[in-house]
C-alpha cells in the first residue's frame, strides 16, 4: 500500500511511523499488508504524511480491488501449466 511507500520515502521504520502517528506498530503492519484501515487511522496517517484522507482511502480501495481470489489464482496456474505443456510439444 501507499503507506509503506510513503514511510520508506521518509526513511522511517514501522516503529517510528507508529510513534509519530499515534497508531500501534501492529496497525501499521496490517495496513501495509493491505488490510482496510479505519477512518481514524487514515486521518492520523494523512496528517503525518501531509496528504488528504481521500488519497489514502482511494489507494486502499484500489489495492483491495487488485487482489484476486484463491479460485482465480488456481485457474491462472492451471491455464499457465496447460500453455507450458503445449509449448513443449
C-alpha positions as CSV (number, residue, x, y, z in Angstrom):
1,X,0.0,0.0,0.0
2,X,1.0,3.6,-0.4
3,X,1.6,3.9,3.3
4,X,4.7,1.7,3.0
5,X,5.9,3.7,0.1
6,X,5.4,7.0,1.9
7,X,7.0,5.6,5.1
8,X,10.1,4.4,3.2
9,X,10.4,7.7,1.3
10,X,10.7,9.4,4.7
11,X,13.2,6.8,5.8
12,X,11.1,5.8,8.8
13,X,10.7,2.4,10.4
14,X,7.3,1.0,11.2
15,X,8.0,1.7,14.8
16,X,8.9,5.4,14.0
17,X,5.7,5.8,12.0
18,X,3.6,4.2,14.8
19,X,5.1,6.6,17.3
20,X,4.6,9.7,15.1
21,X,1.1,8.8,14.1
22,X,-0.1,7.5,17.4
23,X,-1.0,4.2,15.9
24,X,0.3,0.8,17.1
25,X,3.1,-1.0,15.2
26,X,0.6,-3.8,14.6
27,X,-1.9,-1.4,13.0
28,X,0.9,-0.1,10.7
29,X,1.8,-3.7,9.7
30,X,-1.8,-4.6,8.9
31,X,-2.3,-1.5,6.8
32,X,0.9,-2.1,4.9
33,X,-0.2,-5.7,4.2
34,X,-3.4,-4.4,2.7
35,X,-6.0,-4.6,5.5
36,X,-8.5,-1.8,5.3
37,X,-7.6,1.0,7.8
38,X,-10.2,2.7,9.9
39,X,-11.1,6.3,9.2
40,X,-9.3,7.3,12.4
41,X,-6.1,5.5,11.2
42,X,-6.4,7.2,7.8
43,X,-6.8,10.6,9.4
44,X,-3.7,10.0,11.5
45,X,-1.6,8.8,8.6
46,X,-2.9,11.6,6.3
47,X,-1.8,14.2,8.9
48,X,1.6,12.6,9.3
49,X,2.2,12.4,5.5
50,X,0.6,15.8,4.8
51,X,-1.8,14.4,2.3
52,X,-5.6,14.0,2.0
53,X,-7.5,11.2,3.6
54,X,-9.3,10.6,0.3
55,X,-5.9,9.9,-1.4
56,X,-5.0,7.3,1.1
57,X,-8.5,5.8,1.1
58,X,-8.6,5.6,-2.7
59,X,-5.3,3.7,-2.7
60,X,-6.7,1.3,-0.1
61,X,-9.8,0.6,-2.3
62,X,-7.7,0.2,-5.4
63,X,-5.3,-2.2,-3.6
64,X,-8.2,-4.4,-2.5
65,X,-9.7,-4.5,-6.0
66,X,-6.4,-5.7,-7.4
67,X,-6.5,-8.8,-5.2
68,X,-7.7,-12.0,-6.8
69,X,-9.4,-14.9,-5.2
70,X,-7.8,-18.2,-4.5
71,X,-10.0,-19.7,-7.2
72,X,-8.9,-17.2,-9.7
73,X,-5.2,-17.8,-8.8
74,X,-5.7,-21.5,-9.2
75,X,-7.3,-21.0,-12.6
76,X,-4.4,-18.9,-13.7
77,X,-1.9,-21.5,-12.6
78,X,-3.9,-24.2,-14.3
79,X,-4.0,-22.4,-17.6
80,X,-0.3,-21.5,-17.4
81,X,0.5,-25.2,-16.9
82,X,-1.5,-26.1,-20.0
83,X,0.2,-23.4,-22.1
84,X,3.6,-24.6,-20.9
85,X,2.8,-28.2,-21.8
86,X,1.5,-27.1,-25.2
87,X,4.7,-25.1,-25.8
88,X,6.8,-28.2,-25.1
89,X,5.1,-30.4,-27.6
